[in-house]
Amino acid sequence: MGRLDGRLALVTGASRGIGYAVAKRFAAEGATVICLARTIGALEELDDEINAQGAGKAVLVPLDLRRFDEIDQMAAALYQRFGKLDILVGNAADIGGGLAPIGHVDQKHFQEAVDVNITATYRLIRALDPLLRMSDTGRAMFVTDNLAHGAQPFWGVYAAGKAAMEVFVKTWAAEVERISNLRINLIDPGTVDTRLRDIAFPGEDKSKLIKPDQITDIFVELADPDCTRHGETVPAR
């Protein structure tokens, strides 16, 4: 019996990297995992791996978080099918077309980053907060980055999105602290071998990077019904 046996979790950005590893680990711990991403082919590969584990279950949801009304539709479908949500992992992120001086970022890439990193966070909270409150022990965690706390050249659009995301999540945590059993936290994974890292640092020696499946323990800890941590920014290692 796993630590998340019988729990219902939703993971965004589940088609690769950290989201893929977390979804697979949650299933191994006994959860039914709603795997959300734009790429259906990669989601099907994840489904195959989860089935091969012989534990947990995947529910594939091909959805672009920039289609905001579809987030509301998904929440309504979850309510009709399951009546609640136990765990939310907000992992999807957009780097804004790559590293560039702020004045060189074109409007299209800027808007895409804002839509994924900021607006989608707000829409996920708005749509899924009621479902998480219907759980006896709702748990939510969003993946952040220490770049949100500085002024690193060429990272401005991405860093600003993560900073805004942190404010939303911390405010949400403060708002529910005394009125629900929800536990909401941020996770800083540090430097991890992901596609976003590939875009930012092409040609980097990946052998020196932490792999996504090496940081899943903290996600399980914060998703556990017995977890009492709340309103924190937790390092992955």
N, C-alpha and C positions, 0 to 999 in steps of 0.2 A: 504493500500500500504506500503510495507516494504522498508527499507533503501537500499536494494540491489535488488529491483524489476527489472527484466529483465537482470540482470548481469549474466555472465558466470564465475563460479569459479572452480578451481581445488584444491583439498585437498589431500595431501599424508598422508599415515598412517591413513586412514579414518575408519578402521574397529574397532577401539577401542579407549578409552581414549580421549585425547584432540582432535584428528582428528575427531573422531566420533561426539563429542559434537559440534565442529565448523561446520562440514558439516550439521548437523541437524539445527543449529541456522541460518546458511546462507540460507538454504532452507526456514525456517520460515520467513526470511526477504525478500523472493521473488526470490532468485537466483536459477538458474539451477546449480547444483553442480556435478562436475565430481569427483566421490569418488574412490580414488585409494588406493588399498591395496592388499596384497597377499591372504587374506582369503576371499573367495567368500561367504561362509556361513554368516560371520559377516556382509559383505557388503549387503547381502540380508535382514538381520535384520534391518540395517540402512534404506534401501529402504522402508521397511514396515512402519517404524516410520515416515519417511518423507511423505509418502503417507497418513498416518493417520492424519498428521498435516493439510492437505488440502492447503498447500502453498508450492511453489517452486517445484523442480523436481530433482531427482537423476539420474545420468548416471553412472552405475557401471563399473569400469575398474579393473579387477583382474590382477595386474602386480607386479612383483618383481623388485624393483628398481636396483637390482644388475644385471639385464639383460639390460645393457645399451643401446643396439641397439633398444630395444623395447620402450625406452623413445622417441627416434627419430621417430619411427613408430607411436607412440601415438600422437606426435605433428603434424605429417603430417595428421593423421586422423582428428584431431581437426580443422586443417586449412580447410580441404575439407568439413567438416560438418558445422562448425560455422564461419570460416573466421577470427577468433580472439580469444583472451582470455582476460577477464577483471581482474581476481583475481587469484593469485597463493599463496597457503599456503603450505610451505615446513615444514611438521611436523614429518615425519618418522625419527626414530633414532634407533641405535643399540648400546647396552651397552657392546658389545665385550665378550659375554659369561658370564658376571657377574663380580663382583668385585674381583680383584686379583692383587698381585704385578706385575709390568710390566714384570719382568723376568719369571713369571709363566703363562702368557697369551700365549696359543698355537697359531700357525700360522693361523689356520683355523678361529678362533674367531677374531683374529686381523684383518685379511683380510676382514671378513664380516663387521666389524665395519668401516673400512676405506671405503669400497665400498658404504655403506649406508650413512655414515655421511659426507664423503668428496667427493668421486667421483660422487655419484648420485646428489649432490648439483650442481657440475659443469655441469653435463649433463643436468639437469633440466634447469639451467640458459641458457645454450647454445641452447637448443631445443625450449624453450618457450619465450625467450626474443623477438624474432620477432613477435610472436602472441600477446604478451602484448603491444608492440608498435602499433599494429593495433587497439587497443582499444582507445577510446577517453580519457579514464582515467584509464590506467593500474595500478594495485596495486599488490605488492608482499610482502610477509612477511615470515620469517623463524623463527622457534622456537629454541631458544638457551638455555643456562644454565650458571649460574654464575660460575660453575666449570671450565669454559673456561678461567677464569682469576686467577687461583691459582695453587697450587700443592698439591692437596688432596690425601693422600695415597690411593692406590688401584683403583683410578678413572682415571689413566693416559691415557688409550686408548680412553675412551669415552671423556674425557676432551680435549685431543688433537684434536679429530675429531670435537668437537664443536668450538674450537678455529680456526681451519682451515676454517670451515664453515662460521664463523663470518667474517673472512678476505675476503673470496670470496664475500659475500653478501654486505659488506661495500664498497669494491672496485667496484662492479657492480653499486651500488648506486652513487658513485662518478663519474663513467664513463658516466652515463646517465643524470646526474642532469641538464645540460644545453641544452640537445639536444632532450628531449622527455618529455611527460607528465607523465611518470612512477614515482610512489612513492614507494620506497623500504625501508623496515624496519625489524628490529629484534624484537622478543617478548621473554621476559624472564618470564615464567609462575610462577616461584617460586616452592614451594613444593606442588605437586598435586598428588592425588590418581590415579596412572596410573600403567599399567603392568610393565613398566620399574622400577617404584618405588618398586613394589612387588618383582622383581628379586633382587634388591639391598638390600632391607630391609624386608626379609620374617618375618612374624609374627608381623609386626608393627601394632599398634592400628590405624586403618584407620578412626576411628570416629573423629580424630583430624586433618585430612587432608582436604584440599580444594578439592572439586569435580570438574571435568573438565567443567561441564556446568556452574560453577560459574565464569569462567574466559573468557567467550566468548564475552563479551562486547567489549574488546579491539580489538579483531579480526574484529568485525563489524566496529568499528571506523576507523581502518586503511584500511579497504576495501571500505569504503564509497567514492563515487566519489568526495565529497567535502573535503576529507582529504588532508592536506597540509604537514603533517609530512613526513620527508624524511631522510634516513641515520641515524636513531636513534635506540637505544636499549631501548625498552619500557617495563616497568614492567606491568604484567597483572593486578595487583591490586594496 
